[in-house]
Amino acid sequence: MSETIGSFVNEAHGSVHSGAGPQYNVYLQAAASLLREQAGTRRLAIAKSDRDHLDQRFVPPPRLQRAREELRRSHTVLVDGLPGSGRRTAALMLLHELSESRGSLHELPDTADDRTVSPLDAQDINDGDRLLLDLSEADESRYVAVQQALSDFRSSLLGHDAHLAVVLPHHLGYLLQSDLRRFTVEIGRPSAKRVLARHLRCEDIVPSAEELSGRDLAGYLAHAPMRGVAELADRIRHGRNTAGAERGFSDWLSAALSRQQDQSARVAADTSTEHGGRRRALMLSLAMFHGTTPGAVLQATNTLLDILSHPPDPVPRLDRADLHAEFDGIGAETQPDGRVWFRHTGYDSAVREHFWTFLPDIRRQLRDWFRICLAEPALTPRDRSQAVERFAEQSLRTDRPEDLAWLAHQWTGRGARAQLVADAAQALARGLDDDRHGRSFRQQIYEWSKSTETSTGLREVLIVVCSEAMARSHPDQALVRLHHLARGTQGSTGARAQVALTRLARSDDRLYRRMLDRLGAGITQKQWGVDIDLFLAVADPVRLVASRRVRESLAGCWNAALRRPVDSWSPTVRQWLDACADDRRRDCVLEVLVAACAADNRVSGQLYRVALDWQRADTRQAEVREDIVGCLLRKINAAQGIEPYPHSYEHTVRHRDRGTS
């Protein structure tokens, strides 16, 4: 690559959009909705609902049983296979099949984040966890480093009765260490026809054997990656839903396959015989904004010519051809709805690939051109979303992920239209979901989340992207980034980051434990006051309170919270006292609060006074609340080494009340 993904930051000039106001909130909500709508198309998603969806459509590849047996025997399996054979899906399904009685299924972080330790951290393992490690696109140095750390990591894995499935980089097979070969299983390619049939059946489409035996379909299935087969099934479903059942499966299939036709030779011939720069600019503009209005295509064409410093046409405008003739000259036409399309299916995709492949010296200018074009008011949200997907496809294919990151940065800056926040979010989400470049986007978002120079507008987009995209595939890394955003962001944007972080931390027991650990470490460092606010929002008096590790984390955080003004923590204490109505949890909850006082008379007294106010606030539960406060008092006395008085409980309460008032 000619640029690193973070090299563009210094190109931005001026301050950025503040993100304030109700109208801007509407655009943020639109961005979140867009990412949720696109969630079903993400390849790297690992959430339970996504796995269930995938399981219904999964066809076991050859030698999967051997991989299954290896995973159950040694708690580790290394899944190898040719690209396109479905290695990641197979590894994910192996873990999905295991018991869910303990632990959780999650993907190991692929960035170091706040840690500078081994590339595999035993702290990521909990009892009964099912862990996925995707190295399919790892480079040599990372692959070697992970292998060197795997032995110690496996020891911790076995100690926690956890399981690990690793997706190997097939292109680096020569680097696989000999001691790891015994865990390796190379899966085969599943039957593409069976995969297609399974996907279609899940959509209530059941073609006959004859309908699945055509020459065109067989030719496509012979070489298509499993991802491509799934996409073909989705296009067939789309054809059924739009064309209607009366057309029949053959028509749906024909239309779906037509989009796979390779038009590259036709495009190459057309561009080689056409020497006019304007016509080539028109071809690319229509290819990028395919299906938009003639005015939008014309604006994009003129902008591209300006960006490339193309000399103006000296012929008077009325002496030149109009757009109808120009579109006809490049094989396009305007449909009755007023939108322009190429006549040949797949031609637009081939044009984009041709320009990005064979004109590599103008890729940077194409990025600048696209930034300007997307701000064109004539484009609808759907037009922009489709264009972002097309640009992202070419940028990632040609190893220019930095172009997407740069665009997201620009679209959240001062002077950018507020409507572009959804497009910035989509660009980042698309990068996160890319097999080869997803890791670099996670790293870039980490750097942005920590930087004090990150604009408010970009922070708003990062909150949405972490919550709606990254959390579905890499929730641990989303948690870390949201935590940094919550720490370093003020005002309403900071509040949104805190809400998003709290929601994610509460979504899973493992993430809840990790959040407590992070808050405990941050509170100890006394660097981020907001960590105490986050703790009071996240802390649950019931969740995992039977765990000694969790109780210790809770007590450590409460220790700092109770030394703040009483009004800041008393509402949370009342919620915790409410939880004590359950006798099974009362001792654990009160032990945490008392341990947090650390035998400090002043703090213990403040806690007790809050408890007394809570007791008196509801006379309907007077007896239960009296018992709870009495239990709290006894634990406070025991922590301070005070022997129980040989008097009645009521006398003890009155005596203690006078002593702490």
N, C-alpha and C positions, 0 to 999 in steps of 0.2 A: 504494500500500500504506500502511496505517496505521502499520506498524512496519518498521524495517529488520531484516534477518535477524540482526543481532547485538545487537539492543536488549534481548533478554531476559536477558542474562547476569547483570545485577545483581539479577534476581528470585530467583535461587537462594540458598538459605540453608543454612549449615552445611557441614561437610566432606562428602566423598563416599566411595563405596565404594573400598576400597584395592585390590581386585582380587586379593587374595592367596588362596592355597589351591588344592588340586587340584580341588575342586568348581567353583570359578569358571573354571578352565581348561577344564573340560568345556563350560561354557556358551559360552566363547569359540570353542571348536572347533565348537559347534553354529551359532554365528553365521557362521563362515567357510563351513561346509557349506551353510547357507541361501543365502548370496550366490553360491556356486558353482552351486547348483541354479538360481538365477534368472538366471544369466549369459546363458543363451540368449535371454531375453526383452528384454535391454537393447538399446535402439535405437542408442546411440551407440558401441557396441563397435567396435573397429578392429583387434583382434588377428588374426593370420593365420588361425587356425581359424574365427573369426567371418566373415572376409571370404570364405573358401572356401565356407562355408555359404550366405552371401548370394549369391555368384556363381552357385551352382547354381540359385537361384530368381529370378535377375535377368532381367527382360524389358526390352530396350533401349527407351527412350522415343523419340518423334519428335525428330529433329535431334541425336541423340547422336553420329552420325558427324561432324557439323560440329564438335562440341565435341572429339571425339577428334583431328580434324585440327588444330584450333587448339592443343591441348595439345602435340602433337608438333612443330608448327611453331615456336611461340613459347615453349614450356616453361611457359606460363601459360594457364589458361582460367578465366573467371568464369561460373559456372553460375547462371542465373536460371530462374524458373518459378513457377507458382502454388503456394501452400501445398498440400501433399498430393499433389504431382506426383512426389515422390521425388527432389528435388534433391540431398539429401545422399547418398543411395544412388548416384545417377548419378555424382556427383563422385568418390565412393569407388571405384566400379568403374572409372572412367577411369584412376585411379592404379593400381589393382590389375592392370590389363591390361599395364602397362609392365614392362619387364625388371626382374628382381630380382637381377641379377648384382652390383650394387653398391648400397650405401646401404640405407635402410630406408623403410618407409611409416609415417608417424606424423602425428598431428594437432598443429598448432602450439599452444603454450600460449595460453590466453585470459585469463590473469591475470598481473600483473607480477611477483608473487612477490618474490624478492630483488633484482630489477633495477628500476631507475628509468629505463630507456632507452626507446627507441622501442617502440611496440606490436608491431613486427616486429623481431626480433633476428636478425641474420645468423649469430650463433653457433649458431642452431638448424639451420643447413644444413650437411650433409656431402655428400661426393661421391656423386652418384647418388641422392640422397634423393627420395622422393615425398611431398609435403607437402599436407595438407588443412587448410584454414582455413574454419571454419564461422561465417559471419556472419549466418545466417538470422534470428537473434533479437537481433541487435546493436541498440543504441540509436543515436541520431543522432550523438552525440559520438564514440563508438568507431568507428562506420562511417567518419566523415570522417577521423579520426586514422589509421586503417589505410590508407585510400586515399593519404593524404599520404606515408606511409612506404613505399608499395609500389614506387615507382620505384627507390629505392636497394636495396630488398630483392631486386628482380628482377635487378639487376646481379650481386649475389652469387649468386643462383640460377643464372644462366647460367654464371658462373665455375666452379660446382661441377657443371655438367651435371645439375642437379636439376630437378624439375617441381613445379608448384604448381597445385592446383585449389581455387578459392574458391567457397563457396556464398553467394550474395548474398541480402540481405534484400529480398524483393520489395516489401514495403510502403514501402521507402525508395528506390525506383527513381529518384525525382526528384533524389536526392543523388549519383548516380553521375557521377563526373568524366568529361568528354568524352574525355580521352586514354586512358581505360580501356575505352571502348565497343568498341573493335576486338577486345578479348579476350573479349567477352561473347557467350554463346550462351544463348538462352532455350529450354529443352527443353519438350516437350509432355507431356501425361499419357499414359502407356502404357495399352494396353488392359487394363482391370481384369479382364475375363474371362480373358485370356491369363495375367495375373499369378496369378490364382486357380488356373488349370489347372496352371501350372508348379509352384506350391507343392504342390498336391495330388499331382502326379506324383512329386515328391521324397519323398513319404510313401507311395508305392505305391498311391495312390488315383487311378484313371483313369475318371472318369465319361464318359458318352456326351455327344455334342453336344446331344442332346435334354434330358438331365438338367441341362445348364448353361444352358438357354434359358427357364427358368421366369420368370413375371412378377415374383414376389417377389424372386428373386435379381437380375434385371435392374434392378429399382427400387433395390435396395441398392447394386449396383455402379456405378450411374450417378453417385452422389455421394460414395461412400466414398473417403477418402484411401487411398493405397497401404498405409499402416500398418494401416488397418482391414481391407483385403483380406487381408493376411497374418494378421491375428488371426482372421478368419473361417475361413481354411484351417486354422488351429491348432485352432479349436473343432470343425471337421468331423473332424479327426484324432482329437481327444479323444472325440468321439461314436463313431467307429469302434472305438476301443480299449475303451470302456466298455460300449457297447450291444451290441457283437458284430457280426460280419459278416452274420449272418442278417437284420439289420434293413434293410440296403441303404443306398445313397447318399442316396436321397430322404429317408429318415428322419433320417440324420445332418445333412443340409442343413437340413431343416425345424427340427430342434432348435437348430442353430447360429444360424439366422436369427431364431428366436423370442427369443433373448437381445438382439437389436437392436431389438425393437419399442419404440416410443416410448410410454411409459406416463405421460408428464408431464401430459397433459390429465386422465387418470384421477386421478392423485395430487392435482392442483390442485383438482379437484372434490371429492375425498374430504376434503381438509383444510379446504376452505371451508365444507362442511356440518357438519363436526365441530368443535364449540366447546369440547370438554373438553380441558384441558391434559394430563391424564393419558393420554388416548388418543393424543394427538399425540406425547407422550413415548414411549409404547409403540411407535408406528409408527417413530420415528427409531431407537429402541434396537434394534428387530428389524432395521431396514435396515442398521445398522452392524454388528451381530453376527448377521447372517443365517446360519441353519443351526446355531446353537448351542442349548443347552438352555433350557427355560423358566425355570429358576432364574437363568441368566446374563442373560437378557433382562429379567427382573424386577429384578434388582440394578441393571442399567444404567438402567432406567426410574426407579427410586427415586432413584438418584444424580443423574440429570438434573434431576428435580424439585427436589431439594435445592439443586443448583448454581444453578438459576434462581429460588430462593426462592419456589417455588410453595407456596401454602397447603395444609396437609394436609387430607385428606378427613375431615370430621367423622362420616361414616357408619361405624358399627362394621364391622370387617373381615368378619365372617361375614354381614353384611347386604349386602355388595357382591358383584359377580360374581367368579367365579374366573377363572384365567388362560385356561382353555379357552374360556370365553365371550368374554373380552376379545380373545383372538386371533381368534376367529371374527368379532368385530365389526370388525376391521381387515383382514379378508380373508386371514387366515393360519391355518395348521393345523400340528399336531404330527404328524410322520411316525412310522412304526413304530420307527425307530431312536431316537426320543425327542428329535429336533431339530426346530426350528420354522422353517417357510418360508412366505413369501407364496405365494398360489395362482397369481398371474399372474407369468409370467417377465418379468424386467426391472423389476418394480415396486419392488424394494429399491433399485436404482440411481436410479430416478426420485425416490424419497423423499429420498434423500441429496442429490441435486441441488436439489430443491425447497427444503429447509431451508437449505442453504448459499447458495442464490441469493436467496431471498426473505425470509430472516431474517438479513441481514448484521450486525445489531447484536448478535447473540449468538454470533458466531464465536469470540470469545475464550473465552467460557464453554464452548462446545463443545470447545475444545482442553483446557480444564481437566477437563471431564467425561471425555473420552477417556483422559487420563492416569490418572485414578483407576480407570476401568473396566478398563483393560488389566492392572492388577495383581490382578484378581479371580482367585483360585486355581482356580475352576471352568473357566476357559478353557484349552484345550489349546494347545500351540505352534502348531498349524495354525489354530486359531480366531484367535489373536493375529496371526499373519502375514496372514491374510485381512483382518482388521480394519485393520491398519496400511496395507495396500494401499488399502483403501477411504477411509480418512481422508486418506492422502497424495494420492489422486486429487482430492478436493475442495479440500484446502488449496492445491495447485498450480494447480488450475483457477481458483480465486478469488484468485490472486496473494497467498497468505499462506505463502510458504516458511518464514518465521520460525517458524511453528507447529511444523513438523517439526523444525527445529533445536532449538527449546525443549524439545520432547518428548525428543529424544535426550539433551539435557543433563540433564533430570530423571530419565530412566530409568537414568542412570549415577551418580546421586547417593547420598548416605548415606540409608539406609532403603529404597531401591528394591530390589525383588526381583532377585536375581542373574539369574534367567531372562530378565529384560527386556533383557539386553545384545543378544540377537539381534534384538529388535524395534527397539532404537536403531540398530543397524547397518543394518537394512532401511530404516528411515526415511531415513537419510542416503543410502544407495545409491539409493533411489527419487528423492530430490531431485537427486542427481548426474546421473541419467539423463534428467532433464526438459529438453526443448528450450529452454524459456524461462528456467528458473531454475537449470539446472545450473551455470552460471558463478558464481552467487552462493553456491552450496554449496561449490564449490571454493575460493572466496575465504574463506568462513567457516572451512572446515577448515584453511586456511593460517594464519588468525589463531589458531585454537585450538592448532595444532601449535607455534606460537612462544611462546604465552603461558605464563608461569610459574604462572598461576592455574588452568590446565586440570587437572581432577581425574585421578587415576590411572584410575578407571573409564572416563572418557571417552577417555583416551589409549589404553586397551586397544581400545576400539571403533574409534577412528580408525586404528589399525594394521591392523585387519581390513578396514575399509572401503577404505583406500588400497591394500592388497594385493590384495583380491579384487574390487573394483568399479572404483575410479578407474584402476588400472593397466591395465585392459582398454581404456579409451577415451582416457585422458590420462596415459600412463606418466611423462612428464617431470614433470608436476605432482605425481604420486604420489611420485616420487623425492624431490622437494624437501620434501614434507611429512613423509615418513618420515625424512629426514635431520634435520629439526628435532626430530622426536619422539625420535630416537636420541640427539641431543645433549642434550636437556633432561629426559630421563626416567631415573630411577635404578632399581636393583633388577631384579627379574625382568621388569618391564614394559619397562624400557630394553633389556634383553637381547633381548626379543622384537622390539622395534623394529629393533635392529641386524640380527637374523637376516632379518627381512622386507626391510630395505633392501639387505642383501648379496645376497639372492636376486633381487631386482628388478634390481639393477645388473649382475648376471651374466647376465641373461636376454637381453641384446641388446648388440651392440658399441657402438652409439651411446650407450646409457644407461651403459655401462661408461666410455666416454670422458668423458661428462658427470660421472659420479661422481668420476673422478680429478680433473677440473678443480675441482669443488666442494671436494674434500678438500685439494687443493693450496692453494686460496685460504684455506680455514679454517685449515690448519696454519701458513701464513705469518702469519696474524693472531694465532696463539697464544692463541686464545680458548677453544677447545674441545679438551681433551685427548683426548676420545673419538674425534676425527677420526683420530688415529694408530692407535687400535685398529681403527677401521673400515677404514683403509687396509690394515693387515696382514691383515684378513679378506678384503678384496676383491681386492687386488693379485694379478695372474696373471702369472707369468714368461713365459708363451708368448703370451697373447692380444694381438694387435696390436703386439707388441714390435718389429716391423719398422718401425713408424711413428715418425718422429722426434718428433712431437708427443707421442705416448704415452710414449716413453722419457724425454722431458724431464719430463713430469708424474710419472712413476714415480720418477725420480731426485730430484726436489724433495721428494716425500713420504718417500722413504727417508732423505734427509738428516736429517730430523727424527727419524724412527724409530730410526736408528742411534745417536742421542745419548741414548737411553733406556737403562735397565739391560739388559744383554746378554740376560738370560733372557726379556725381553719380546719380543724380535725374533728370537732365534736359531732357533726352530722354523721361522719363515717363511723365513729365509735358507737353511736346509737344504732346504726344498722347492724353492727357486729353484736351488740347486746340483744337485738331482736333475734338474731340467729341462735342465741343461747337458749331460746325456748325449747329447742330440741335437746333433750338430755344427753343424747349420744355424742353431741359435739360440744357441749358446754365446757367441759374441762379443757379441751384443746384450744378453743377460742379464747377463753380467759387466760390460759397460760401464756399465749402469745402476747396479749396486752400487758400482763404483769411482767413478763420477761423484758418487754420493751421499756418498762420504767426503770429497769436496772437498779432497783433498790433506792431510787432517787425520791426522797420524801416529798419534794415539791411537785414533781411530775405525778407521783402516785396520788397525791392529794387532789390534783386537778382532775385526774382520771376518775377518782372516786366521786367527786362533786358532780361531774357530768353524769355518772351512773345514777346518782341520787335524783338528779333532775329528770332523767329518763324514767326512773321508777315512779315518780310522782305524776308523770305526764299522762298515764293511762290507768285509771282506777279500776277498769274492767278486768285487768290482769294483775291486780295488786299482789296476789299471793305468789304467782310465778315470778314476777319481777322482783319481789322481795327476796325470794330464794336466790335469784341470779346475782343480785347485788351483795347478798350475804356471802355467796361463794366467792365473788370478786374480792371482798374485804378479807376473807380468810386467806386467800392466796397472796394478797398484798402483805398482810401481816407475816405470813410464813417467809416471803421473800426478804422481809426486813428483819427477820429473826425475832419477831414478837410472838411470845407464847399466847395461845388462846386464853381468853378470860374465862373464869369459872362461873360467869354470870349468864343470864339469858341472852339470846341473840339480840332482842330489842335493846337491851342495855349496851351491848357491844356497838350496835349501829349508832345509838345516840352518843356514846363516848367518842367513837371515831369521827362522827360528824362534827363534834365540837373541836376535836383535835386538828381537823384539817380546814376549818372555816377561818 
